[in-house]
Amino acid sequence: MSDQRAESSNRLTFATEWIERSTKLVLVGSLLTGGTLMVRSVAVWPPLAWLSLLALVGAFLAARIFRTATTQMLLAFSYLAPGLLALWLGSFGSWDLAPWFAGLVGVMVGTSDPTRWTLPGVWRVPLASWSLVVALSWPVVWWRELDFAPELVRSTAGLANNGVGVPPVTANLWLLSVVLTHGVGILWFDWLCGKFQRARVSQFQKVIILPLAVGWMMSMSVGIYQSLVDPGFINAGHWAVLRRSSGMLMDANPFGMLAALWGAIGICMVLASHGRKDEEKAGSRTDATVWLVGLVLAASWYGIWVSGSRSALIAGLLVLLVLLRCAARESRIFGRRGRLSTGLVSGCLVVVSLVAMNSAMVGPWQRLLPMLPSLSWVSVGELIVELWNRNGYGAAATQMFLENPLVGVGVGAFNVISPDVAALLGYGRVVPDNAQNWFRHQLVEFGLLGSVGWLVWVWMFLRLLADRRLIAAGSSARLVRGALVALGLASLVGMPTQNPALALTFWTLAFWYALLVGHIPQSFSPRVSRRLWIGVWVVALTHAGGLAYLSGSELRVPFRAQRAGWDYGYGFYDEETDRANNGFRWAAGRAAAVVPVSGALIELSAWVHHPDAGRHPVELKIWIDGKLALYSLRENSEPVSLMVRRQARQNSVVIETWVSRTWRPIDYGEEDTRELGPGVRWTFYDP
């Protein structure tokens, strides 16, 4: 009996382990698949696919021999890659970072088990759930944005997936960039937990933080050059016109946010390199340490100012408050030189403010000042409403969540759909952008069901940030926590971690903080129960299934076009006339079009002209507004017709056709080389 129980227990353990490992394996496979689709979709840079493959394989092999050096090299390029690519290519898109993503994945897969999570037990399930929801749902969104007919849609010139003209390929490139940012970030956090759970903090700082610091200093140097000499140097056109520095990041907002965060990170590095344990106990600091702290803070605030980022200004102020609080509470941070330190820091801030204000760049205060309310309650109320609606993006997000609260609109889809929703709400067609709030953005894209994982993890991490262990962790933990809190508060009014480099920085800071307060276990955590892992799969599969259902109905591109009033169609050839001078169109094997209506009744006629239809009948289907209106097995070229009454207050109708097979006139001695399906004619009448 005991042997049977042991065997049963072993089977359950094996099943639990297999279910757990499958979640990470799916994530890795999803990243590789998404990266492959991304590089194959970029027609303007053909070598991208080969460079990404070389980066993946090269990093994989190099990391197995020179793990530290390979990791440090990739990290050093985190803040430099966008600018270097822009110099090389003349422009920059998020998809151009594919080789950098590939290199990181190569390092992580090459130096760890790609099927085993090394996250602490309490974090493993929510983060695995988050990653699995992304991995299983993004293919649905990818197919949907191509209307489940990739070859037809990609071959149709001038097709757009929203009212501001974003092409389907561009929409999917953005989707894949978002997927890689989510997935690589979680995988990176897991990799850090596995490689540095037994390491000393100093080793982590040397291997991970130091190369990031090198890259940041180089990017910051470029930002200074842009602000003082040439605003157009490695600075995307609109940022130069707006007179805002972006360093090497090609985006001023993440550059400013990183400047704020590196104020805290840089001071942590200074304290770690210039202070020994015995010095900390004695409460003394060298003059060099004090000067370096002031220099780091000055550089941080200069970067914040020339970036013009308002959210970075908020984050920088919070980091400064944390630093001053540390100085007030713990004399060992500045020792007996407290007054000197305070004076030096204040002097640096005054000097850098004067220099920044005299530069040609637009600072955050100049952009924030017009938003500030007067002393009336009406003005304050208007500001609160605007902070929520944010030029239509917040209002669009609220509307999208109310329409699809359970499964959302799909990962990476908000930027594409929001211009049309904002227009329907009366804000006009805004340019594609995020929901101006990270948490709101995730809820809109994932819905309540898909957000279970990240919501639980955020709640757990907030509890860790408030943990009493911080009291004994020292000034470094306080500063890192300050940086994380600053980033979190900025995420209430923006989406800084939409940027891949900033997302990587966040996950690195999260691990660093957990390491400093002793939350990372010194050995692998015990396995999580099988029921929880089954729950992870059930949530992810249910979310993907629900999203697939909505993607085949109201979230389909033709129905979005019908609702928002923009042209959409593929598969129909140009209009022709028959012998009676009546207009009609030939369709391909599958076709769809949003057709403006001009009458209460719609008469639709369709026929096939296949020469062999008598011997091999052709199936014909026609849908109107997503409902099957006609199914016929055609054996001749006689037309079949139907009459449909349009719905009230409907300005357009979605007409779709499908045939079981096409034919080419050229194969029967004619000159026409097209693939022909049915002939279709639609006419509108008023009774």
C-alpha positions as CSV (number, residue, x, y, z in Angstrom):
1,M,0.0,0.0,0.0
2,S,2.8,2.4,0.9
3,D,4.5,1.7,-2.5
4,Q,1.3,2.5,-4.3
5,R,0.9,5.8,-2.4
6,A,4.5,6.7,-3.1
7,E,4.0,5.9,-6.8
8,S,0.9,8.0,-6.9
9,S,2.7,10.8,-5.1
10,N,5.5,10.7,-7.6
11,R,3.0,10.8,-10.5
12,L,1.4,13.9,-9.0
13,T,4.7,15.5,-8.5
14,F,5.8,14.8,-12.0
15,A,2.4,16.2,-13.4
16,T,2.8,19.3,-11.3
17,E,6.3,19.8,-12.4
18,W,5.4,19.3,-16.1
19,I,2.5,21.8,-15.8
20,E,4.8,24.3,-14.2
21,R,7.6,23.9,-16.7
22,S,5.2,24.2,-19.6
23,T,4.3,27.7,-18.7
24,K,7.8,29.0,-19.0
25,L,8.5,26.9,-22.1
26,V,5.4,28.5,-23.8
27,L,6.7,31.9,-22.9
28,V,10.1,31.2,-24.5
29,G,8.5,29.7,-27.6
30,S,6.2,32.7,-27.8
31,L,9.1,35.1,-27.7
32,L,11.0,33.3,-30.4
33,T,7.8,33.1,-32.6
34,G,7.0,36.7,-32.1
35,G,10.5,37.8,-32.8
36,T,10.5,35.7,-36.0
37,L,7.3,37.3,-37.2
38,M,8.6,40.7,-36.4
39,V,11.8,40.5,-38.4
40,R,10.0,38.9,-41.3
41,S,7.5,41.7,-41.4
42,V,10.0,44.5,-41.8
43,A,10.4,45.0,-45.5
44,V,12.5,48.2,-45.3
45,W,15.4,46.5,-43.6
46,P,15.9,43.0,-45.1
47,P,19.1,42.1,-43.1
48,L,17.1,42.5,-39.8
49,A,16.2,38.8,-39.8
50,W,19.7,37.6,-40.3
51,L,21.1,40.1,-37.7
52,S,18.5,39.0,-35.2
53,L,19.3,35.3,-35.8
54,L,23.0,36.1,-35.5
55,A,22.4,38.0,-32.2
56,L,20.3,35.1,-30.8
57,V,22.8,32.3,-31.7
58,G,25.9,34.4,-31.0
59,A,24.7,35.5,-27.6
60,F,23.6,31.9,-26.8
61,L,27.0,30.5,-27.6
62,A,29.1,33.4,-26.1
63,A,27.1,33.4,-22.9
64,R,27.9,29.7,-22.3
65,I,31.6,30.6,-22.3
66,F,31.7,34.3,-21.3
67,R,28.5,34.7,-19.4
68,T,29.4,37.9,-17.5
69,A,31.1,39.7,-20.4
70,T,28.2,38.9,-22.8
71,T,25.6,40.0,-20.4
72,Q,27.4,43.2,-19.6
73,M,27.9,44.1,-23.3
74,L,24.2,43.7,-24.0
75,L,23.2,45.7,-20.9
76,A,25.6,48.5,-21.9
77,F,23.7,48.8,-25.2
78,S,20.3,49.0,-23.6
79,Y,20.3,52.8,-23.5
80,L,22.4,53.2,-26.7
81,A,20.8,50.8,-29.2
82,P,18.0,53.1,-30.5
83,G,20.4,56.0,-31.2
84,L,23.0,53.7,-32.8
85,L,20.4,52.1,-35.0
86,A,19.1,55.6,-36.0
87,L,22.6,56.6,-37.0
88,W,23.0,53.5,-39.1
89,L,19.6,53.3,-40.7
90,G,18.7,57.0,-40.8
91,S,15.5,56.3,-38.8
92,F,14.3,54.2,-35.9
93,G,11.3,52.0,-35.2
94,S,10.6,49.9,-32.2
95,W,11.0,46.7,-34.3
96,D,14.6,47.7,-35.0
97,L,15.4,46.5,-31.5
98,A,14.8,42.9,-32.5
99,P,18.6,42.0,-32.4
100,W,18.9,43.5,-28.9
101,F,15.8,41.5,-27.7
102,A,17.3,38.4,-29.4
103,G,20.6,38.8,-27.7
104,L,19.0,39.0,-24.3
105,V,16.9,35.9,-24.9
106,G,20.0,34.1,-26.2
107,V,21.9,34.9,-23.0
108,M,19.0,33.9,-20.7
109,V,18.3,30.6,-22.6
110,G,22.0,29.8,-22.9
111,T,22.7,30.1,-19.2
112,S,19.6,28.8,-17.6
113,D,17.0,26.1,-17.9
114,P,14.3,27.4,-20.3
115,T,11.7,25.2,-18.7
116,R,12.2,26.0,-15.0
117,W,11.1,29.1,-13.1
118,T,13.5,30.3,-10.5
119,L,11.2,33.0,-9.2
120,P,10.4,33.1,-5.4
121,G,7.5,30.8,-4.8
122,V,5.0,33.6,-3.9
123,W,5.8,35.4,-7.1
124,R,6.0,32.5,-9.4
125,V,2.3,31.9,-10.1
126,P,1.2,35.5,-10.7
127,L,4.2,36.2,-13.0
128,A,3.7,32.9,-14.8
129,S,0.0,33.7,-15.2
130,W,0.9,37.2,-16.6
131,S,3.3,35.8,-19.1
132,L,1.0,32.9,-20.2
133,V,-1.8,35.3,-20.8
134,V,0.4,37.4,-23.1
135,A,1.8,34.3,-24.8
136,L,-1.5,32.7,-25.6
137,S,-3.5,35.9,-26.5
138,W,-1.1,37.8,-28.8
139,P,-1.5,35.4,-31.7
140,V,-5.3,36.1,-31.6
141,V,-4.6,39.8,-31.9
142,W,-2.1,39.3,-34.7
143,W,-4.5,37.2,-36.8
144,R,-7.4,39.7,-36.0
145,E,-5.5,42.7,-37.2
146,L,-4.9,40.9,-40.5
147,D,-8.6,40.0,-40.4
148,F,-7.7,36.3,-40.4
149,A,-6.6,36.6,-44.0
150,P,-2.9,37.5,-43.8
151,E,-2.0,37.1,-47.5
152,L,-4.9,39.0,-48.8
153,V,-4.7,41.8,-46.3
154,R,-0.9,42.3,-46.7
155,S,-1.2,42.4,-50.5
156,T,-3.9,45.1,-50.4
157,A,-2.3,48.5,-51.0
158,G,-3.6,51.4,-48.9
159,L,-5.4,49.3,-46.3
160,A,-5.6,50.8,-42.8
161,N,-6.6,49.4,-39.4
162,N,-7.9,52.7,-38.0
163,G,-9.1,56.1,-39.0
164,V,-5.7,57.7,-38.8
165,G,-4.2,55.3,-41.4
166,V,-2.1,52.8,-39.5
167,P,-1.4,49.9,-41.8
168,P,-2.1,46.3,-40.6
169,V,1.6,45.4,-40.8
170,T,2.5,48.4,-38.6
171,A,-0.2,47.6,-36.1
172,N,1.2,44.1,-35.8
173,L,4.8,45.3,-35.5
174,W,3.7,47.4,-32.6
175,L,1.9,44.5,-31.1
176,L,5.0,42.3,-31.3
177,S,7.1,45.0,-29.7
178,V,4.7,45.1,-26.8
179,V,4.8,41.3,-26.5
180,L,8.6,41.2,-26.4
181,T,8.7,44.0,-23.8
182,H,6.3,42.1,-21.6
183,G,7.8,38.7,-22.1
184,V,11.5,39.5,-22.1
185,G,11.0,41.7,-18.9
186,I,9.4,38.8,-17.0
187,L,12.0,36.3,-18.3
188,W,14.8,38.8,-17.3
189,F,13.4,39.0,-13.7
190,D,13.3,35.3,-13.5
191,W,16.9,35.0,-14.8
192,L,18.1,37.5,-12.2
193,C,16.4,35.4,-9.5
194,G,18.2,32.3,-10.7
195,K,21.7,33.7,-11.2
196,F,22.0,36.1,-8.3
197,Q,19.9,34.5,-5.5
198,R,23.1,33.4,-3.8
199,A,25.2,36.3,-4.9
200,R,26.3,39.3,-2.8
201,V,24.8,42.6,-3.6
202,S,28.2,43.9,-4.7
203,Q,28.5,41.2,-7.3
204,F,25.0,42.0,-8.7
205,Q,26.0,45.7,-8.9
206,K,29.2,44.9,-10.7
207,V,27.7,42.5,-13.3
208,I,24.3,44.2,-13.9
209,I,24.2,47.8,-12.6
210,L,27.7,48.8,-13.7
211,P,27.2,48.2,-17.5
212,L,23.9,49.9,-17.4
213,A,25.6,52.9,-15.7
214,V,28.2,53.0,-18.5
215,G,25.4,53.0,-21.2
216,W,23.5,55.6,-19.3
217,M,26.5,58.0,-19.0
218,M,27.0,57.7,-22.7
219,S,23.4,58.4,-23.5
220,M,23.4,61.3,-21.0
221,S,26.4,62.8,-22.7
222,V,24.5,62.8,-26.0
223,G,21.6,64.5,-24.2
224,I,23.8,67.2,-22.9
225,Y,25.3,67.7,-26.4
226,Q,21.7,68.0,-27.8
227,S,20.8,70.6,-25.3
228,L,23.9,72.8,-25.6
229,V,25.0,72.3,-29.2
230,D,22.7,70.6,-31.7
231,P,19.1,69.6,-30.8
232,G,18.9,67.6,-34.0
233,F,21.8,65.3,-33.3
234,I,20.5,61.7,-33.0
235,N,17.2,63.2,-32.1
236,A,14.0,62.2,-33.9
237,G,12.6,65.1,-36.0
238,H,9.7,66.0,-33.7
239,W,11.8,65.9,-30.6
240,A,14.2,68.3,-32.1
241,V,11.4,70.6,-33.2
242,L,9.9,70.5,-29.7
243,R,13.3,71.3,-28.4
244,R,13.5,68.3,-26.0
245,S,16.5,66.1,-25.6
246,S,16.2,62.3,-26.0
247,G,19.8,61.2,-25.5
248,M,20.3,57.9,-27.4
249,L,16.8,56.7,-26.6
250,M,15.1,58.5,-29.5
251,D,12.3,59.4,-27.1
252,A,12.5,62.3,-24.7
253,N,10.0,60.9,-22.1
254,P,11.8,57.7,-21.2
255,F,15.1,59.7,-21.4
256,G,13.8,62.0,-18.7
257,M,12.4,59.2,-16.6
258,L,15.7,57.4,-16.7
259,A,17.5,60.6,-15.7
260,A,15.2,60.7,-12.6
261,L,15.8,57.0,-11.8
262,W,19.5,57.2,-12.3
263,G,19.7,60.0,-9.7
264,A,18.8,57.3,-7.1
265,I,20.7,54.5,-8.8
266,G,23.8,56.5,-9.3
267,I,23.9,57.6,-5.6
268,C,23.5,54.0,-4.6
269,M,26.5,53.1,-6.7
270,V,28.5,56.0,-5.2
271,L,27.7,54.9,-1.7
272,A,28.5,51.3,-2.5
273,S,31.9,52.1,-4.1
274,H,33.0,54.7,-1.6
275,G,31.7,53.4,1.6
276,R,32.9,50.3,3.5
277,K,31.1,48.6,6.3
278,D,33.5,49.9,8.9
279,E,33.1,53.4,7.6
280,E,29.4,53.2,7.7
281,K,29.5,52.1,11.3
282,A,31.8,55.0,12.1
283,G,29.4,57.3,10.2
284,S,32.0,59.0,8.0
285,R,32.2,59.8,4.3
286,T,35.0,61.1,2.2
287,D,34.8,64.4,0.5
288,A,35.0,62.6,-2.8
289,T,31.7,60.8,-1.9
290,V,30.0,64.0,-1.1
291,W,31.1,65.6,-4.4
292,L,30.1,62.5,-6.4
293,V,26.6,62.5,-4.9
294,G,26.2,66.1,-5.8
295,L,27.5,65.5,-9.3
296,V,25.1,62.5,-9.8
297,L,22.2,64.5,-8.6
298,A,23.1,67.5,-10.8
299,A,23.4,65.3,-13.9
300,S,20.0,63.7,-13.0
301,W,18.2,67.0,-12.8
302,Y,19.8,68.3,-15.9
303,G,18.6,65.3,-17.8
304,I,15.1,65.7,-16.4
305,W,15.0,69.3,-17.4
306,V,16.2,69.1,-20.9
307,S,14.0,66.1,-21.6
308,G,10.9,68.3,-20.9
309,S,9.1,65.3,-19.4
310,R,6.5,66.3,-16.8
311,S,6.2,62.8,-15.4
312,A,10.0,62.7,-15.0
313,L,9.8,65.9,-13.1
314,I,7.4,64.3,-10.6
315,A,9.6,61.2,-10.3
316,G,12.7,63.4,-9.8
317,L,11.1,65.4,-7.1
318,L,10.2,62.1,-5.3
319,V,13.7,60.8,-5.6
320,L,15.1,64.1,-4.2
321,L,12.7,63.9,-1.3
322,V,13.8,60.3,-0.5
323,L,17.4,61.4,-0.6
324,L,16.8,64.3,1.7
325,R,14.8,62.1,4.1
326,C,17.7,59.6,4.2
327,A,20.1,62.4,4.9
328,A,17.9,63.6,7.7
329,R,17.2,60.2,9.3
330,E,20.6,58.5,8.9
331,S,23.6,60.5,9.7
332,R,25.9,57.9,8.2
333,I,24.8,58.8,4.7
334,F,26.7,62.1,4.9
335,G,28.4,61.6,8.3
336,R,29.5,64.8,10.0
337,R,29.4,66.7,6.8
338,G,25.6,67.0,6.8
339,R,25.6,70.7,6.4
340,L,28.2,70.5,3.7
341,S,26.3,67.8,1.9
342,T,23.0,69.7,2.0
343,G,24.7,72.9,0.8
344,L,26.6,71.1,-2.0
345,V,23.4,69.3,-3.2
346,S,21.4,72.6,-3.1
347,G,24.2,74.4,-4.9
348,C,24.4,71.7,-7.6
349,L,20.6,71.9,-8.2
350,V,20.7,75.7,-8.4
351,V,23.6,75.6,-10.9
352,V,22.1,72.9,-13.1
353,S,18.7,74.7,-13.0
354,L,20.3,78.0,-14.2
355,V,22.2,76.2,-17.0
356,A,19.1,74.2,-18.1
357,M,16.8,77.2,-18.1
358,N,19.3,79.1,-20.2
359,S,19.5,76.3,-22.8
360,A,17.4,76.3,-25.9
361,M,15.5,73.2,-24.7
362,V,11.9,73.3,-23.3
363,G,11.9,72.2,-19.7
364,P,9.1,70.3,-17.9
365,W,8.0,73.3,-15.9
366,Q,7.3,75.2,-19.0
367,R,5.1,72.4,-20.2
368,L,3.5,71.9,-16.8
369,L,2.7,75.5,-16.1
370,P,-0.2,75.9,-18.5
371,M,-1.9,72.9,-16.9
372,L,-1.8,74.3,-13.3
373,P,-5.3,75.4,-12.1
374,S,-6.2,78.8,-10.6
375,L,-7.4,79.1,-7.0
376,S,-11.0,78.4,-7.9
377,W,-12.7,75.0,-7.3
378,V,-14.0,75.0,-10.9
379,S,-10.4,75.2,-12.2
380,V,-9.2,72.4,-9.9
381,G,-12.2,70.3,-11.0
382,E,-11.4,70.8,-14.6
383,L,-7.7,69.8,-14.0
384,I,-8.8,66.6,-12.3
385,V,-11.2,65.8,-15.2
386,E,-8.4,66.5,-17.7
387,L,-5.9,64.3,-15.8
388,W,-8.4,61.5,-16.1
389,N,-9.5,62.0,-19.7
390,R,-6.0,63.1,-21.0
391,N,-7.0,64.6,-24.4
392,G,-9.3,61.7,-25.1
393,Y,-6.9,58.8,-24.3
394,G,-8.3,58.3,-20.8
395,A,-11.9,58.7,-21.9
396,A,-11.3,56.2,-24.8
397,A,-9.7,53.8,-22.3
398,T,-12.7,54.0,-20.0
399,Q,-15.1,53.4,-22.8
400,M,-13.1,50.4,-24.2
401,F,-13.0,48.8,-20.7
402,L,-16.7,49.3,-20.2
403,E,-17.4,47.6,-23.6
404,N,-15.0,44.7,-23.0
405,P,-14.4,44.4,-19.2
406,L,-13.6,40.7,-19.0
407,V,-11.0,40.0,-21.6
408,G,-10.1,43.5,-22.9
409,V,-9.2,44.4,-26.5
410,G,-6.0,42.4,-26.6
411,V,-2.3,43.0,-25.8
412,G,-0.8,45.9,-27.8
413,A,-4.2,46.8,-29.3
414,F,-5.0,50.0,-27.4
415,N,-2.8,52.3,-29.5
416,V,-4.5,51.1,-32.7
417,I,-8.1,51.2,-31.5
418,S,-8.1,54.3,-29.3
419,P,-8.1,57.0,-32.1
420,D,-11.4,55.7,-33.4
421,V,-13.0,55.4,-29.9
422,A,-11.8,58.9,-29.0
423,A,-13.4,60.2,-32.3
424,L,-16.7,58.6,-31.4
425,L,-16.5,60.3,-28.0
426,G,-16.0,63.7,-29.6
427,Y,-12.3,64.2,-29.1
428,G,-11.4,63.9,-32.8
429,R,-9.0,61.3,-34.1
430,V,-6.0,61.5,-31.8
431,V,-2.7,60.1,-32.8
432,P,-2.0,56.5,-31.7
433,D,-0.8,56.5,-28.1
434,N,-1.2,54.8,-24.8
435,A,-3.9,55.2,-22.1
436,Q,-1.7,57.7,-20.2
437,N,-1.8,55.4,-17.2
438,W,0.0,52.1,-17.1
439,F,-2.5,50.3,-14.8
440,R,-5.5,51.6,-16.8
441,H,-3.8,50.6,-20.1
442,Q,-3.2,47.0,-18.9
443,L,-6.8,46.7,-17.7
444,V,-8.1,47.8,-21.1
445,E,-5.9,45.5,-23.0
446,F,-6.1,42.4,-20.8
447,G,-9.5,42.9,-19.1
448,L,-10.2,41.7,-15.6
449,L,-9.6,38.0,-16.4
450,G,-6.3,38.6,-18.1
451,S,-5.2,41.0,-15.5
452,V,-5.3,38.5,-12.6
453,G,-1.6,37.7,-12.8
454,W,-0.2,41.2,-12.9
455,L,-2.7,42.6,-10.4
456,V,-1.7,40.0,-7.8
457,W,2.0,40.5,-8.4
458,V,1.7,44.3,-8.2
459,W,-0.2,43.9,-4.9
460,M,2.5,41.5,-3.5
461,F,5.3,43.9,-4.6
462,L,3.6,46.9,-3.0
463,R,3.5,44.9,0.2
464,L,7.2,44.3,-0.1
465,L,7.8,48.0,-0.6
466,A,6.1,48.6,2.7
467,D,7.9,45.8,4.5
468,R,9.5,46.6,7.8
469,R,12.6,44.8,6.7
470,L,13.5,48.1,5.0
471,I,14.4,49.6,8.3
472,A,17.4,47.3,8.6
473,A,18.3,47.3,4.9
474,G,20.1,50.6,4.8
475,S,20.2,53.6,2.6
476,S,20.6,51.7,-0.6
477,A,17.3,49.9,-0.2
478,R,15.6,53.2,0.6
479,L,16.9,54.9,-2.5
480,V,16.0,51.9,-4.7
481,R,12.6,51.9,-3.2
482,G,12.3,55.6,-3.9
483,A,13.2,55.0,-7.5
484,L,10.5,52.2,-7.8
485,V,7.9,54.4,-6.1
486,A,8.7,57.3,-8.3
487,L,8.3,55.1,-11.4
488,G,5.1,53.8,-10.0
489,L,3.6,57.2,-9.4
490,A,4.7,58.4,-12.9
491,S,2.9,55.3,-14.2
492,L,-0.3,56.8,-12.9
493,V,0.0,59.7,-15.5
494,G,1.9,57.9,-18.2
495,M,3.4,54.6,-19.4
496,P,7.2,54.9,-19.0
497,T,7.8,51.2,-19.1
498,Q,6.3,51.0,-22.5
499,N,9.9,51.7,-23.5
500,P,11.9,48.4,-23.6
501,A,15.0,49.9,-21.9
502,L,12.9,51.4,-19.1
503,A,11.0,48.1,-18.7
504,L,14.3,46.3,-18.3
505,T,15.4,48.9,-15.8
506,F,12.2,48.4,-13.8
507,W,12.6,44.7,-13.5
508,T,16.3,45.1,-12.6
509,L,15.4,47.6,-9.8
510,A,12.6,45.3,-8.6
511,F,15.1,42.4,-8.2
512,W,17.8,44.7,-6.7
513,Y,15.3,45.9,-4.0
514,A,14.2,42.3,-3.2
515,L,17.8,41.3,-2.9
516,L,18.6,44.2,-0.6
517,V,15.8,43.5,1.8
518,G,16.4,39.7,1.7
519,H,13.3,38.6,-0.1
520,I,15.2,36.5,-2.6
521,P,15.6,33.0,-1.1
522,Q,19.0,31.4,-1.0
523,S,17.8,28.2,-2.6
524,F,15.1,27.3,-5.1
525,S,11.6,27.8,-3.6
526,P,9.4,24.7,-3.0
527,R,7.0,23.8,-5.8
528,V,3.6,25.4,-6.0
529,S,0.5,23.2,-5.8
530,R,-0.8,21.5,-8.9
531,R,-4.2,23.2,-8.5
532,L,-2.6,26.7,-8.8
533,W,-0.8,25.7,-12.0
534,I,-4.0,24.3,-13.4
535,G,-5.7,27.6,-12.5
536,V,-3.0,29.5,-14.3
537,W,-3.7,27.5,-17.5
538,V,-7.4,27.8,-17.1
539,V,-7.3,31.6,-16.7
540,A,-5.0,32.0,-19.7
541,L,-6.9,29.6,-22.0
542,T,-10.3,31.1,-21.0
543,H,-8.9,34.6,-21.6
544,A,-7.6,33.6,-25.0
545,G,-10.8,31.9,-25.9
546,G,-12.9,34.9,-24.9
547,L,-10.6,37.3,-26.8
548,A,-10.9,35.0,-29.9
549,Y,-14.7,35.2,-29.8
550,L,-14.7,39.0,-29.6
551,S,-12.0,39.2,-32.2
552,G,-14.2,37.3,-34.6
553,S,-17.1,39.7,-34.0
554,E,-17.2,43.2,-32.6
555,L,-13.4,43.7,-32.5
556,R,-12.8,42.5,-36.0
557,V,-11.3,45.3,-38.2
558,P,-14.2,45.6,-40.7
559,F,-16.7,46.1,-37.8
560,R,-14.4,48.6,-36.1
561,A,-14.3,50.4,-39.5
562,Q,-18.0,50.3,-39.9
563,R,-18.6,51.7,-36.4
564,A,-16.0,54.5,-36.7
565,G,-16.7,55.4,-40.3
566,W,-13.5,54.8,-42.2
567,D,-12.9,52.9,-45.5
568,Y,-11.9,49.3,-45.3
569,G,-11.9,46.5,-47.8
570,Y,-9.8,43.8,-49.5
571,G,-10.4,41.0,-52.0
572,F,-12.7,42.9,-54.3
573,Y,-11.3,44.0,-57.7
574,D,-12.1,47.4,-59.3
575,E,-15.6,47.9,-60.5
576,E,-16.5,46.7,-64.0
577,T,-19.7,46.8,-66.1
578,D,-21.5,43.9,-67.7
579,R,-23.2,43.9,-71.2
580,A,-26.2,45.7,-69.7
581,N,-24.0,48.4,-68.4
582,N,-24.6,47.4,-64.8
583,G,-21.7,47.7,-62.4
584,F,-20.3,44.7,-60.5
585,R,-17.1,43.5,-58.9
586,W,-15.1,40.3,-59.1
587,A,-14.0,39.0,-55.8
588,A,-11.1,36.8,-54.8
589,G,-11.6,33.6,-52.9
590,R,-12.4,35.7,-49.9
591,A,-13.3,39.3,-49.8
592,A,-14.7,41.9,-47.3
593,A,-15.7,45.5,-47.7
594,V,-17.4,48.2,-45.6
595,V,-19.9,49.7,-48.1
596,P,-21.7,53.0,-47.4
597,V,-25.5,52.6,-47.7
598,S,-27.8,54.9,-49.6
599,G,-31.1,53.3,-49.1
600,A,-33.2,51.3,-46.7
601,L,-33.1,48.0,-48.8
602,I,-30.0,46.2,-50.0
603,E,-30.2,44.0,-53.0
604,L,-27.3,41.7,-53.4
605,S,-26.6,39.4,-56.4
606,A,-23.7,37.0,-56.8
607,W,-22.6,34.3,-59.3
608,V,-19.7,32.2,-60.2
609,H,-18.2,31.9,-63.7
610,H,-16.0,28.8,-63.2
611,P,-15.9,26.9,-66.6
612,D,-16.0,23.6,-64.8
613,A,-18.8,24.4,-62.2
614,G,-21.1,21.9,-63.8
615,R,-18.7,19.0,-63.1
616,H,-17.3,20.5,-59.9
617,P,-19.8,22.7,-58.1
618,V,-18.6,25.7,-56.2
619,E,-19.7,26.6,-52.7
620,L,-20.7,30.2,-52.3
621,K,-21.2,32.1,-49.0
622,I,-22.2,35.7,-48.4
623,W,-22.3,37.4,-45.0
624,I,-23.9,40.8,-44.2
625,D,-22.8,42.5,-41.0
626,G,-21.3,39.2,-39.8
627,K,-24.4,37.1,-40.3
628,L,-24.5,34.4,-43.0
629,A,-27.1,35.6,-45.5
630,L,-26.6,33.2,-48.3
631,Y,-25.2,29.7,-48.8
632,S,-25.4,28.1,-52.3
633,L,-23.8,25.3,-54.2
634,R,-23.4,26.7,-57.7
635,E,-23.3,24.5,-60.7
636,N,-23.8,27.3,-63.4
637,S,-23.2,31.0,-63.9
638,E,-26.8,32.0,-63.1
639,P,-26.9,34.8,-60.4
640,V,-28.5,34.2,-57.0
641,S,-30.0,37.3,-55.3
642,L,-31.3,38.3,-51.9
643,M,-32.9,41.4,-50.4
644,V,-31.9,42.7,-46.9
645,R,-33.2,45.7,-44.9
646,R,-30.5,47.7,-43.3
647,Q,-30.5,48.4,-39.6
648,A,-31.8,51.7,-38.3
649,R,-29.2,54.5,-38.1
650,Q,-26.7,52.3,-39.9
651,N,-24.5,54.3,-42.4
652,S,-22.7,51.3,-43.8
653,V,-22.8,47.6,-44.2
654,V,-20.1,44.9,-44.1
655,I,-20.3,42.6,-47.1
656,E,-18.2,39.4,-47.1
657,T,-17.9,36.7,-49.7
658,W,-16.3,33.3,-49.9
659,V,-16.0,30.5,-52.5
660,S,-14.6,27.1,-52.0
661,R,-12.2,27.6,-55.0
662,T,-11.1,30.2,-57.5
663,W,-10.2,30.0,-61.2
664,R,-7.9,31.9,-63.5
665,P,-9.1,33.0,-67.0
666,I,-5.6,32.7,-68.4
667,D,-5.8,29.0,-67.8
668,Y,-8.7,28.9,-70.3
669,G,-7.1,30.9,-73.1
670,E,-8.0,34.4,-71.9
671,E,-5.6,37.2,-71.0
672,D,-6.9,37.9,-67.5
673,T,-4.4,36.6,-64.9
674,R,-6.5,37.3,-61.8
675,E,-7.7,34.7,-59.3
676,L,-11.4,35.0,-59.6
677,G,-14.1,33.9,-57.1
678,P,-17.7,35.2,-57.4
679,G,-19.0,38.2,-59.2
680,V,-20.9,40.5,-56.9
681,R,-23.3,43.4,-57.3
682,W,-25.0,45.4,-54.6
683,T,-27.7,48.0,-55.1
684,F,-29.6,50.2,-52.6
685,Y,-33.3,51.1,-52.7
686,D,-35.8,53.1,-50.7
687,P,-39.2,51.4,-50.6
